[in-house]
Amino acid sequence: MSRLLIPALILALFATGVSAQDGRYVPGPPGPGPSAGPDDNTHYGWADVLRVDPVYGVARIETPRQECYDQPVVRRESSGNSTAGTILGAVVGGVLGNTVGKGDGRKAATVVGAVAGGAVGNGIARNGDRTYESTETRCRDVSSVSEQRRIAGYDVEYRYRGEVYVSRLNYDPGERLRVRVSVAPAD
């Protein structure tokens, strides 16, 4: 009896191994689950990956940054109050103009002397100002654009039940790829 038991065990193990390699998925009850197709004519299996080729794309990256530079500027340092110089000059000019002439000429000379004295007083007050050059740091926002080559997906060549297929995937599947097989009658 043991002579028949050993070949039967070997046959049972072999049949189980073939069934496991087929990788057929036995769907559950009909319905909208991930394991069953529309008419239960869908099953899942495993395909051997033959080749994986990365597909590259170019990504543009905009990087904001600040760009700073030194700009020469002229500065004026005031030594006094030019308004006070203008007023003092106008008063002195008006007094001097008032000493010239008689009548309406005296009034005109007073006005002309005040205007001229104000201008001279302003000029004298400004001559005491000191000017010098220096630099000022100024900054502005700019953007630099760079292009980088990145993997956009993978062209995958795989074999399922002797047939070779090619698909573009967004990941590298490795050595094996799970496939969904749907069977429908040809019209």
Summary of the structure (lengths in Angstrom):
residues: 187
radius of gyration: 48.9
end to end distance: 53.8
largest distance: 159.4
contacts: 435
relative contact order: 0.22
helix: 33%
strand: 43%
